[in-house]
Amino acid sequence: MDQFSILSNKIHTTKATVGVIGTGYVGSSVAKETASAGYQTFGFDLDKKKVAEINNLKIKNLSAHIKKDLLVDCDIICICVPTPIYKDHSPNLKILKNTIQQVSNYLKKGMMVVIESSVAPGTTRGLILPILQQSKLTAGKDFFLSFSPERIDPGNKKFTMKNIPKIVSGLDENSLKLVIQFYSIFIEKVVQISSLEAAEMTKVLENVFRFVNISLINEIADYTRKLGINIWEVIEAASTKPYGFLPHYPGPGIGGDCIPVLSYYLLDSAKRNNTLLRMVNAAAKINEMQPKKVIDLALKILNGKTRKNNVKSEVLLIGVAYKPGVADLRESATLKIWDMLEKQGISVSYHDPYVSHVNGFSSKSLDPKNLASKDLIIITTAHSNIPYQMLVDSKKPLIDTRNTLQGITSTNIFQLL
């Protein structure tokens, strides 16, 4: 029996062993679903805390490990490691490259490697495949390679990995058949894409679409503010149109590991392919300016508020995660605002019910005494479990970057947009 038939039978009978490298939001979701489907599943991560969290769940068929020795027992390996960007916004593929090199060392006949990490078009074929071929095994015959972009939305209770349509592609026909068979076991709808590059580009397009539209609404908000028009009212009114309009909302900057990251991956790829993406470039520049708008308003409010004995002004940031309801800090605009404030000689502290420690600081409790010591409060993440009325009642200047205080009228509230 050939390697394709052997692995296909293992997938069908749930006898295949699955290894998931990277156990963050994406990897842990994949591991939980494969384990629930009956596959023996090993999660791998260098973060001891993440490993302990998974093992403490005591899920049947699932265990997490730091060392990757058990990769040798795996039939299917799902790569879910982060693909961040450097400070200059260039792609950082170091983690992905190192991971694939490790997988290559364990690669054996009959194994399938599935890339879920977000990358630019051409990465799976041009970067990952050559590393795996160092094993001297033949792709499509001895081992199989697929790309299936993750679509997890952290904190979303309505759309989970199980009911979000799964995009799948393969290096060759056998790889495609196997990856379709695999995900169809535990995902409601699997969508076949013609090539690795088309699948990679699908994920890029999904996120660049949002990147451009959020940047657009931030720019429009600058215009409406000068005219005295409430942009939030306009968005709500436009949203009543039953077709052709999708609401996007202004804020202090776009965060997360996908929307801004993949937009910069696309820009980097376009540059290397001698293509100028004017609209995406413009969106990137608009997004990069958003944190500075917060700083400009903060400095304007603090201007003239010199404290006794030259003590630094104190600013409290409400929410450091990049979006409500999660602890994810990746590309958080709040951290950029924090850094800018400190460069202005301002003392910064924060409160976030989901993030207990960051930047060497601990989340501060919210009480009247603590608020009384602040010169300015900035709402940067609209968590639902914040006592916003307490913030308003403190009578401290309050910048609301997320329209969280909509409907509350007070002279100490300042809108960014």
KOLSEMI-800837 format. One record per residue (C-alpha): residue in three letters; x, y, z; chain. Coordinates in Angstrom, 1 decimal, padded with zeros to 4 digits. Layout:
<pts>
+------+--------+--------+--------+-------+
| rest |      u |      v |      w | kette |
+------+--------+--------+--------+-------+
|  ALA |      X |      Y |      Z |     A |
...
+------+--------+--------+--------+-------+
</pts>
This chain:
<pts>
+------+--------+--------+--------+-------+
| rest |      u |      v |      w | kette |
+------+--------+--------+--------+-------+
|  MET |  000.0 |  000.0 |  000.0 |     A |
|  ASP |  001.4 |  003.5 | -000.9 |     A |
|  GLN |  002.0 |  006.3 |  001.6 |     A |
|  PHE | -001.1 |  008.2 |  000.4 |     A |
|  SER | -003.4 |  005.2 |  001.0 |     A |
|  ILE | -001.9 |  004.5 |  004.4 |     A |
|  LEU | -002.3 |  008.0 |  005.7 |     A |
|  SER | -005.8 |  008.3 |  004.2 |     A |
|  ASN | -006.9 |  005.2 |  006.1 |     A |
|  LYS | -005.4 |  006.5 |  009.3 |     A |
|  ILE | -007.3 |  009.8 |  008.9 |     A |
|  HIS | -010.6 |  007.9 |  008.1 |     A |
|  THR | -010.2 |  005.6 |  011.2 |     A |
|  THR | -008.9 |  008.4 |  013.4 |     A |
|  LYS | -005.8 |  006.4 |  014.0 |     A |
|  ALA | -003.5 |  009.2 |  012.8 |     A |
|  THR | -001.5 |  011.0 |  015.4 |     A |
|  VAL | -001.6 |  014.8 |  015.2 |     A |
|  GLY |  001.1 |  017.2 |  016.3 |     A |
|  VAL |  000.3 |  020.9 |  016.6 |     A |
|  ILE |  003.3 |  023.2 |  016.9 |     A |
|  GLY |  002.4 |  026.5 |  018.5 |     A |
|  THR | -000.4 |  026.4 |  021.1 |     A |
|  GLY | -001.7 |  030.0 |  021.1 |     A |
|  TYR | -005.3 |  030.9 |  020.1 |     A |
|  VAL | -005.0 |  029.0 |  016.8 |     A |
|  GLY | -002.9 |  026.0 |  017.8 |     A |
|  SER | -004.9 |  025.3 |  021.0 |     A |
|  SER | -008.1 |  025.5 |  019.0 |     A |
|  VAL | -006.8 |  023.0 |  016.4 |     A |
|  ALA | -005.5 |  020.7 |  019.1 |     A |
|  LYS | -008.8 |  020.6 |  021.0 |     A |
|  GLU | -010.8 |  019.9 |  017.9 |     A |
|  THR | -008.5 |  017.1 |  016.7 |     A |
|  ALA | -008.5 |  015.5 |  020.1 |     A |
|  SER | -012.3 |  015.8 |  020.4 |     A |
|  ALA | -012.5 |  014.1 |  017.0 |     A |
|  GLY | -010.6 |  011.1 |  018.4 |     A |
|  TYR | -007.1 |  011.7 |  017.2 |     A |
|  GLN | -004.2 |  011.3 |  019.6 |     A |
|  THR | -002.9 |  014.9 |  019.7 |     A |
|  PHE |  000.3 |  016.4 |  020.9 |     A |
|  GLY |  000.7 |  020.1 |  021.3 |     A |
|  PHE |  004.2 |  021.6 |  021.3 |     A |
|  ASP |  005.2 |  025.0 |  022.6 |     A |
|  LEU |  008.3 |  026.6 |  024.2 |     A |
|  ASP |  006.0 |  028.6 |  026.6 |     A |
|  LYS |  005.8 |  026.6 |  029.8 |     A |
|  LYS |  002.6 |  028.5 |  030.8 |     A |
|  LYS |  000.8 |  027.5 |  027.6 |     A |
|  VAL |  001.8 |  023.9 |  028.0 |     A |
|  ALA |  000.6 |  023.8 |  031.6 |     A |
|  GLU | -002.7 |  025.4 |  030.7 |     A |
|  ILE | -003.4 |  022.8 |  028.1 |     A |
|  ASN | -002.4 |  019.9 |  030.3 |     A |
|  ASN | -004.4 |  021.3 |  033.2 |     A |
|  LEU | -007.6 |  021.0 |  031.0 |     A |
|  LYS | -007.1 |  017.2 |  031.1 |     A |
|  ILE | -008.7 |  016.8 |  027.6 |     A |
|  LYS | -008.9 |  013.2 |  026.4 |     A |
|  ASN | -006.4 |  012.4 |  023.6 |     A |
|  LEU | -004.6 |  015.7 |  024.2 |     A |
|  SER | -001.3 |  016.5 |  025.9 |     A |
|  ALA |  001.2 |  019.4 |  025.5 |     A |
|  HIS |  005.0 |  019.3 |  025.6 |     A |
|  ILE |  008.0 |  021.6 |  025.4 |     A |
|  LYS |  010.4 |  019.1 |  023.8 |     A |
|  LYS |  009.5 |  018.0 |  020.3 |     A |
|  ASP |  010.7 |  014.4 |  020.5 |     A |
|  LEU |  007.2 |  013.1 |  020.0 |     A |
|  LEU |  007.1 |  014.6 |  016.5 |     A |
|  VAL |  008.6 |  011.3 |  015.4 |     A |
|  ASP |  005.3 |  009.6 |  016.3 |     A |
|  CYS |  003.1 |  012.1 |  014.4 |     A |
|  ASP |  001.4 |  011.4 |  011.1 |     A |
|  ILE |  000.1 |  015.0 |  010.6 |     A |
|  ILE |  001.8 |  018.1 |  011.8 |     A |
|  CYS |  000.0 |  021.4 |  011.9 |     A |
|  ILE |  002.2 |  024.5 |  012.0 |     A |
|  CYS |  000.5 |  027.3 |  014.0 |     A |
|  VAL |  003.5 |  029.4 |  015.0 |     A |
|  PRO |  003.4 |  033.2 |  014.9 |     A |
|  THR |  004.7 |  035.1 |  011.9 |     A |
|  PRO |  005.1 |  038.7 |  013.3 |     A |
|  ILE |  006.7 |  041.8 |  011.9 |     A |
|  TYR |  009.9 |  043.6 |  012.9 |     A |
|  LYS |  009.7 |  047.2 |  014.2 |     A |
|  ASP |  010.3 |  048.4 |  010.6 |     A |
|  HIS |  007.2 |  046.4 |  009.5 |     A |
|  SER |  009.2 |  043.9 |  007.5 |     A |
|  PRO |  008.2 |  040.2 |  007.8 |     A |
|  ASN |  009.8 |  038.2 |  010.6 |     A |
|  LEU |  009.8 |  034.6 |  009.5 |     A |
|  LYS |  012.5 |  033.4 |  011.9 |     A |
|  ILE |  010.1 |  031.4 |  014.1 |     A |
|  LEU |  008.5 |  029.7 |  011.1 |     A |
|  LYS |  011.8 |  028.9 |  009.5 |     A |
|  ASN |  013.2 |  027.4 |  012.7 |     A |
|  THR |  010.1 |  025.3 |  013.2 |     A |
|  ILE |  010.1 |  024.0 |  009.6 |     A |
|  GLN |  013.8 |  023.1 |  010.0 |     A |
|  GLN |  012.9 |  021.1 |  013.2 |     A |
|  VAL |  010.0 |  019.4 |  011.4 |     A |
|  SER |  012.4 |  018.5 |  008.5 |     A |
|  ASN |  014.6 |  016.7 |  011.0 |     A |
|  TYR |  011.7 |  014.5 |  012.1 |     A |
|  LEU |  010.0 |  014.1 |  008.7 |     A |
|  LYS |  009.2 |  010.6 |  007.7 |     A |
|  LYS |  007.4 |  008.7 |  005.0 |     A |
|  GLY |  003.6 |  009.0 |  005.1 |     A |
|  MET |  003.6 |  012.3 |  007.1 |     A |
|  MET |  001.5 |  015.4 |  006.1 |     A |
|  VAL |  002.6 |  018.9 |  007.1 |     A |
|  VAL | -000.1 |  021.6 |  007.2 |     A |
|  ILE |  000.8 |  025.2 |  007.4 |     A |
|  GLU | -001.8 |  027.4 |  009.3 |     A |
|  SER |  000.6 |  030.3 |  010.0 |     A |
|  SER | -000.2 |  033.5 |  008.1 |     A |
|  VAL |  002.2 |  034.2 |  005.2 |     A |
|  ALA |  002.5 |  036.0 |  001.9 |     A |
|  PRO |  001.7 |  034.2 | -001.3 |     A |
|  GLY |  004.6 |  031.9 | -002.4 |     A |
|  THR |  005.9 |  031.2 |  001.1 |     A |
|  THR |  004.8 |  027.6 |  001.4 |     A |
|  ARG |  006.2 |  026.6 | -002.0 |     A |
|  GLY |  009.2 |  028.9 | -002.1 |     A |
|  LEU |  010.4 |  028.8 |  001.5 |     A |
|  ILE |  008.9 |  025.9 |  003.4 |     A |
|  LEU |  009.0 |  023.2 |  000.7 |     A |
|  PRO |  012.8 |  023.5 |  000.1 |     A |
|  ILE |  013.5 |  023.1 |  003.8 |     A |
|  LEU |  011.3 |  020.0 |  004.0 |     A |
|  GLN |  013.0 |  018.6 |  001.0 |     A |
|  GLN |  016.3 |  018.6 |  002.8 |     A |
|  SER |  015.0 |  015.4 |  004.3 |     A |
|  LYS |  015.6 |  013.8 |  000.9 |     A |
|  LEU |  012.0 |  012.6 |  000.9 |     A |
|  THR |  009.8 |  013.3 | -002.2 |     A |
|  ALA |  006.8 |  015.7 | -001.7 |     A |
|  GLY |  003.5 |  014.3 | -002.9 |     A |
|  LYS |  004.8 |  010.7 | -002.7 |     A |
|  ASP |  006.8 |  010.2 |  000.5 |     A |
|  PHE |  005.3 |  013.2 |  002.4 |     A |
|  PHE |  002.5 |  015.7 |  001.8 |     A |
|  LEU |  002.3 |  019.4 |  002.1 |     A |
|  SER | -000.8 |  021.7 |  002.5 |     A |
|  PHE | -001.6 |  025.2 |  003.4 |     A |
|  SER | -004.8 |  026.0 |  005.3 |     A |
|  PRO | -005.0 |  029.5 |  006.7 |     A |
|  GLU | -006.3 |  030.0 |  010.2 |     A |
|  ARG | -009.4 |  032.1 |  010.7 |     A |
|  ILE | -009.8 |  032.1 |  014.4 |     A |
|  ASP | -011.3 |  035.2 |  015.9 |     A |
|  PRO | -010.2 |  035.4 |  019.6 |     A |
|  GLY | -013.1 |  035.9 |  022.0 |     A |
|  ASN | -015.8 |  035.3 |  019.3 |     A |
|  LYS | -018.4 |  033.0 |  020.8 |     A |
|  LYS | -020.6 |  032.8 |  017.7 |     A |
|  PHE | -017.9 |  031.7 |  015.2 |     A |
|  THR | -015.5 |  029.1 |  016.3 |     A |
|  MET | -013.1 |  026.9 |  014.5 |     A |
|  LYS | -015.7 |  024.2 |  014.0 |     A |
|  ASN | -018.2 |  026.4 |  012.1 |     A |
|  ILE | -015.9 |  028.8 |  010.3 |     A |
|  PRO | -015.5 |  027.5 |  006.7 |     A |
|  LYS | -011.9 |  026.1 |  006.3 |     A |
|  ILE | -009.8 |  027.1 |  003.3 |     A |
|  VAL | -007.6 |  024.2 |  002.2 |     A |
|  SER | -005.0 |  023.8 | -000.6 |     A |
|  GLY | -002.3 |  021.2 | -001.4 |     A |
|  LEU |  001.1 |  021.1 | -003.1 |     A |
|  ASP | -000.3 |  018.3 | -005.3 |     A |
|  GLU | -003.4 |  016.3 | -005.8 |     A |
|  ASN | -002.6 |  013.8 | -003.1 |     A |
|  SER | -001.8 |  016.5 | -000.5 |     A |
|  LEU | -005.1 |  018.3 | -001.4 |     A |
|  LYS | -007.2 |  015.1 | -001.0 |     A |
|  LEU | -005.6 |  014.3 |  002.4 |     A |
|  VAL | -006.0 |  017.8 |  003.8 |     A |
|  ILE | -009.7 |  017.9 |  002.7 |     A |
|  GLN | -010.3 |  014.5 |  004.3 |     A |
|  PHE | -008.5 |  015.5 |  007.5 |     A |
|  TYR | -010.4 |  018.8 |  008.2 |     A |
|  SER | -013.7 |  017.4 |  007.0 |     A |
|  ILE | -013.6 |  015.1 |  010.1 |     A |
|  PHE | -014.0 |  018.0 |  012.6 |     A |
|  ILE | -015.0 |  021.1 |  010.6 |     A |
|  GLU | -018.5 |  021.7 |  009.2 |     A |
|  LYS | -017.5 |  023.2 |  005.8 |     A |
|  VAL | -014.2 |  022.7 |  003.9 |     A |
|  VAL | -013.5 |  025.0 |  000.9 |     A |
|  GLN | -011.0 |  023.7 | -001.7 |     A |
|  ILE | -008.7 |  026.2 | -003.3 |     A |
|  SER | -006.8 |  025.6 | -006.5 |     A |
|  SER | -003.2 |  026.3 | -005.3 |     A |
|  LEU | -001.1 |  027.0 | -002.3 |     A |
|  GLU | -000.6 |  030.6 | -003.5 |     A |
|  ALA | -004.3 |  031.2 | -003.9 |     A |
|  ALA | -005.0 |  030.0 | -000.4 |     A |
|  GLU | -002.2 |  032.1 |  001.0 |     A |
|  MET | -003.6 |  035.2 | -000.9 |     A |
|  THR | -007.1 |  034.5 |  000.4 |     A |
|  LYS | -006.0 |  035.0 |  004.0 |     A |
|  VAL | -004.1 |  038.1 |  003.0 |     A |
|  LEU | -007.1 |  039.6 |  001.1 |     A |
|  GLU | -009.4 |  039.0 |  004.1 |     A |
|  ASN | -007.2 |  041.0 |  006.4 |     A |
|  VAL | -006.1 |  043.7 |  004.0 |     A |
|  PHE | -009.7 |  044.4 |  003.2 |     A |
|  ARG | -010.3 |  045.2 |  006.8 |     A |
|  PHE | -007.0 |  047.1 |  007.1 |     A |
|  VAL | -007.9 |  049.4 |  004.3 |     A |
|  ASN | -011.5 |  050.0 |  005.4 |     A |
|  ILE | -010.5 |  050.7 |  009.0 |     A |
|  SER | -007.9 |  053.1 |  007.8 |     A |
|  LEU | -010.5 |  054.7 |  005.5 |     A |
|  ILE | -012.9 |  055.3 |  008.3 |     A |
|  ASN | -010.2 |  056.8 |  010.5 |     A |
|  GLU | -009.4 |  059.3 |  007.7 |     A |
|  ILE | -013.1 |  060.1 |  007.1 |     A |
|  ALA | -013.4 |  060.6 |  010.9 |     A |
|  ASP | -010.8 |  063.4 |  010.7 |     A |
|  TYR | -012.9 |  065.1 |  008.1 |     A |
|  THR | -016.3 |  064.7 |  009.9 |     A |
|  ARG | -014.8 |  066.0 |  013.2 |     A |
|  LYS | -013.8 |  069.2 |  011.5 |     A |
|  LEU | -017.4 |  069.6 |  010.2 |     A |
|  GLY | -018.9 |  068.8 |  013.6 |     A |
|  ILE | -020.5 |  065.6 |  012.3 |     A |
|  ASN | -020.6 |  062.6 |  014.6 |     A |
|  ILE | -018.9 |  059.8 |  012.7 |     A |
|  TRP | -020.4 |  057.1 |  014.9 |     A |
|  GLU | -023.9 |  058.3 |  014.1 |     A |
|  VAL | -023.1 |  058.3 |  010.4 |     A |
|  ILE | -021.7 |  054.7 |  010.6 |     A |
|  GLU | -024.9 |  053.6 |  012.4 |     A |
|  ALA | -027.1 |  055.2 |  009.8 |     A |
|  ALA | -025.1 |  053.8 |  006.9 |     A |
|  SER | -025.4 |  050.3 |  008.4 |     A |
|  THR | -029.2 |  050.4 |  008.0 |     A |
|  LYS | -028.6 |  049.9 |  004.2 |     A |
|  PRO | -029.3 |  046.1 |  003.7 |     A |
|  TYR | -026.6 |  045.7 |  001.0 |     A |
|  GLY | -023.3 |  047.1 | -000.2 |     A |
|  PHE | -022.1 |  048.6 |  003.1 |     A |
|  LEU | -020.0 |  046.9 |  005.8 |     A |
|  PRO | -019.4 |  048.9 |  008.9 |     A |
|  HIS | -015.9 |  049.6 |  010.1 |     A |
|  TYR | -015.0 |  051.7 |  013.1 |     A |
|  PRO | -012.4 |  054.3 |  013.9 |     A |
|  GLY | -010.0 |  053.9 |  016.8 |     A |
|  PRO | -006.4 |  054.5 |  018.1 |     A |
|  GLY | -004.8 |  052.0 |  015.7 |     A |
|  ILE | -005.3 |  048.5 |  014.3 |     A |
|  GLY | -003.8 |  045.6 |  016.3 |     A |
|  GLY | -003.7 |  041.9 |  016.3 |     A |
|  ASP | -001.5 |  039.3 |  014.6 |     A |
|  CYS | -003.3 |  039.3 |  011.3 |     A |
|  ILE | -004.9 |  042.5 |  010.0 |     A |
|  PRO | -001.8 |  044.8 |  010.2 |     A |
|  VAL |  000.7 |  042.0 |  010.0 |     A |
|  LEU | -000.5 |  040.5 |  006.8 |     A |
|  SER | -000.9 |  043.9 |  005.2 |     A |
|  TYR |  002.8 |  044.6 |  005.7 |     A |
|  TYR |  003.6 |  041.1 |  004.4 |     A |
|  LEU |  001.6 |  042.0 |  001.3 |     A |
|  LEU |  003.5 |  045.3 |  000.9 |     A |
|  ASP |  006.8 |  043.5 |  001.3 |     A |
|  SER |  005.9 |  040.9 | -001.3 |     A |
|  ALA |  004.6 |  043.6 | -003.7 |     A |
|  LYS |  007.8 |  045.5 | -003.4 |     A |
|  ARG |  009.9 |  042.4 | -004.2 |     A |
|  ASN |  007.6 |  041.8 | -007.2 |     A |
|  ASN |  007.9 |  045.3 | -008.5 |     A |
|  THR |  004.3 |  046.2 | -007.8 |     A |
|  LEU |  003.1 |  049.4 | -006.2 |     A |
|  LEU |  000.0 |  049.0 | -004.0 |     A |
|  ARG | -000.9 |  052.7 | -003.5 |     A |
|  MET | -004.0 |  052.1 | -001.5 |     A |
|  VAL | -002.5 |  049.6 |  000.9 |     A |
|  ASN |  000.5 |  051.9 |  001.4 |     A |
|  ALA | -001.8 |  054.8 |  002.1 |     A |
|  ALA | -003.8 |  052.7 |  004.6 |     A |
|  ALA | -000.6 |  051.8 |  006.4 |     A |
|  LYS |  000.5 |  055.4 |  006.8 |     A |
|  ILE | -002.9 |  056.4 |  008.1 |     A |
|  ASN | -002.9 |  053.5 |  010.6 |     A |
|  GLU |  000.6 |  054.4 |  011.8 |     A |
|  MET | -000.6 |  058.0 |  012.6 |     A |
|  GLN | -003.5 |  056.9 |  014.8 |     A |
|  PRO | -001.5 |  056.5 |  018.1 |     A |
|  LYS |  000.1 |  059.9 |  017.5 |     A |
|  LYS | -003.4 |  061.5 |  017.4 |     A |
|  VAL | -004.1 |  060.2 |  020.8 |     A |
|  ILE | -000.7 |  061.6 |  022.1 |     A |
|  ASP | -001.4 |  065.0 |  020.5 |     A |
|  LEU | -004.8 |  065.2 |  022.3 |     A |
|  ALA | -003.3 |  064.0 |  025.5 |     A |
|  LEU | -000.6 |  066.6 |  025.5 |     A |
|  LYS | -003.1 |  069.3 |  024.7 |     A |
|  ILE | -005.2 |  068.3 |  027.7 |     A |
|  LEU | -002.1 |  068.0 |  030.0 |     A |
|  ASN | -000.6 |  071.3 |  028.8 |     A |
|  GLY | -000.4 |  073.6 |  031.7 |     A |
|  LYS | -001.1 |  070.9 |  034.3 |     A |
|  THR |  002.3 |  071.1 |  035.9 |     A |
|  ARG |  002.4 |  069.2 |  039.1 |     A |
|  LYS |  004.2 |  070.3 |  042.2 |     A |
|  ASN |  008.0 |  069.7 |  042.6 |     A |
|  ASN |  008.1 |  068.9 |  038.8 |     A |
|  VAL |  006.5 |  065.5 |  039.4 |     A |
|  LYS |  005.6 |  063.8 |  036.2 |     A |
|  SER |  002.0 |  063.9 |  034.9 |     A |
|  GLU |  000.3 |  060.5 |  035.4 |     A |
|  VAL | -001.8 |  058.8 |  032.7 |     A |
|  LEU | -004.0 |  055.7 |  033.2 |     A |
|  LEU | -004.6 |  053.5 |  030.2 |     A |
|  ILE | -007.8 |  051.5 |  030.2 |     A |
|  GLY | -007.2 |  048.3 |  028.3 |     A |
|  VAL | -003.9 |  047.2 |  026.8 |     A |
|  ALA | -005.1 |  044.2 |  024.7 |     A |
|  TYR | -005.6 |  044.9 |  021.0 |     A |
|  LYS | -009.4 |  044.1 |  021.1 |     A |
|  PRO | -012.1 |  043.7 |  023.8 |     A |
|  GLY | -012.5 |  040.5 |  025.8 |     A |
|  VAL | -009.1 |  039.0 |  025.2 |     A |
|  ALA | -005.6 |  039.1 |  026.6 |     A |
|  ASP | -003.8 |  039.3 |  023.3 |     A |
|  LEU | -001.2 |  042.1 |  023.1 |     A |
|  ARG |  000.1 |  041.5 |  019.6 |     A |
|  GLU |  000.5 |  044.8 |  017.7 |     A |
|  SER | -001.6 |  046.5 |  020.3 |     A |
|  ALA | -002.0 |  050.2 |  019.6 |     A |
|  THR | -002.1 |  050.8 |  023.3 |     A |
|  LEU |  001.5 |  049.7 |  023.8 |     A |
|  LYS |  002.5 |  052.2 |  021.1 |     A |
|  ILE |  000.6 |  054.9 |  022.9 |     A |
|  TRP |  002.3 |  053.9 |  026.1 |     A |
|  ASP |  005.7 |  054.1 |  024.6 |     A |
|  MET |  005.0 |  057.6 |  023.1 |     A |
|  LEU |  003.7 |  058.9 |  026.4 |     A |
|  GLU |  006.8 |  057.7 |  028.3 |     A |
|  LYS |  009.0 |  059.5 |  025.6 |     A |
|  GLN |  007.1 |  062.7 |  026.5 |     A |
|  GLY |  008.2 |  062.2 |  030.2 |     A |
|  ILE |  004.8 |  061.1 |  031.3 |     A |
|  SER |  004.3 |  058.4 |  034.0 |     A |
|  VAL |  002.0 |  055.6 |  032.7 |     A |
|  SER |  000.0 |  052.9 |  034.4 |     A |
|  TYR | -002.8 |  050.7 |  033.2 |     A |
|  HIS | -005.9 |  048.7 |  034.0 |     A |
|  ASP | -006.9 |  045.6 |  032.0 |     A |
|  PRO | -009.0 |  042.8 |  033.5 |     A |
|  TYR | -007.5 |  040.3 |  031.1 |     A |
|  VAL | -003.8 |  041.3 |  031.2 |     A |
|  SER | -002.3 |  041.1 |  034.7 |     A |
|  HIS |  001.3 |  042.1 |  033.8 |     A |
|  VAL |  003.0 |  043.9 |  030.9 |     A |
|  ASN |  006.1 |  046.0 |  030.4 |     A |
|  GLY |  007.1 |  045.2 |  034.0 |     A |
|  PHE |  003.9 |  046.7 |  035.4 |     A |
|  SER |  000.9 |  045.2 |  037.0 |     A |
|  SER | -002.7 |  046.1 |  036.2 |     A |
|  LYS | -004.0 |  048.7 |  038.6 |     A |
|  SER | -007.2 |  048.4 |  040.5 |     A |
|  LEU | -010.0 |  050.9 |  039.7 |     A |
|  ASP | -011.1 |  052.8 |  042.7 |     A |
|  PRO | -011.8 |  056.4 |  043.5 |     A |
|  LYS | -008.5 |  056.8 |  045.4 |     A |
|  ASN | -006.4 |  055.5 |  042.6 |     A |
|  LEU | -008.2 |  057.5 |  040.0 |     A |
|  ALA | -007.8 |  060.7 |  042.1 |     A |
|  SER | -004.0 |  060.5 |  041.6 |     A |
|  LYS | -004.2 |  060.5 |  037.8 |     A |
|  ASP | -004.1 |  063.6 |  035.5 |     A |
|  LEU | -005.6 |  061.9 |  032.6 |     A |
|  ILE | -007.4 |  058.6 |  031.7 |     A |
|  ILE | -007.4 |  057.2 |  028.2 |     A |
|  ILE | -009.8 |  054.4 |  027.2 |     A |
|  THR | -007.9 |  052.4 |  024.6 |     A |
|  THR | -009.7 |  049.1 |  024.6 |     A |
|  ALA | -013.4 |  048.8 |  025.0 |     A |
|  HIS | -013.6 |  045.9 |  027.5 |     A |
|  SER | -017.2 |  045.3 |  028.6 |     A |
|  ASN | -016.4 |  044.7 |  032.2 |     A |
|  ILE | -015.0 |  048.1 |  033.1 |     A |
|  PRO | -016.8 |  050.4 |  035.5 |     A |
|  TYR | -017.0 |  053.3 |  033.0 |     A |
|  GLN | -019.3 |  055.4 |  035.1 |     A |
|  MET | -016.6 |  055.4 |  037.9 |     A |
|  LEU | -014.2 |  056.8 |  035.4 |     A |
|  VAL | -016.6 |  059.5 |  034.4 |     A |
|  ASP | -017.4 |  060.3 |  038.1 |     A |
|  SER | -013.7 |  060.8 |  038.8 |     A |
|  LYS | -014.0 |  064.1 |  037.0 |     A |
|  LYS | -010.6 |  063.5 |  035.6 |     A |
|  PRO | -010.0 |  064.3 |  031.9 |     A |
|  LEU | -011.1 |  061.3 |  030.0 |     A |
|  ILE | -010.1 |  060.5 |  026.4 |     A |
|  ASP | -012.5 |  057.9 |  024.8 |     A |
|  THR | -010.9 |  056.5 |  021.7 |     A |
|  ARG | -013.5 |  053.8 |  021.2 |     A |
|  ASN | -016.8 |  055.7 |  021.6 |     A |
|  THR | -017.3 |  053.5 |  024.7 |     A |
|  LEU | -019.1 |  056.4 |  026.6 |     A |
|  GLN | -021.6 |  057.0 |  023.9 |     A |
|  GLY | -024.7 |  058.6 |  025.4 |     A |
|  ILE | -022.9 |  059.9 |  028.5 |     A |
|  THR | -022.5 |  063.6 |  028.6 |     A |
|  SER | -019.8 |  065.2 |  030.8 |     A |
|  THR | -017.4 |  068.0 |  030.4 |     A |
|  ASN | -014.4 |  065.8 |  031.3 |     A |
|  ILE | -015.0 |  063.5 |  028.3 |     A |
|  PHE | -012.9 |  064.1 |  025.2 |     A |
|  GLN | -013.5 |  062.2 |  021.9 |     A |
|  LEU | -010.6 |  061.2 |  019.8 |     A |
|  LEU | -012.9 |  061.2 |  016.7 |     A |
+------+--------+--------+--------+-------+
</pts>
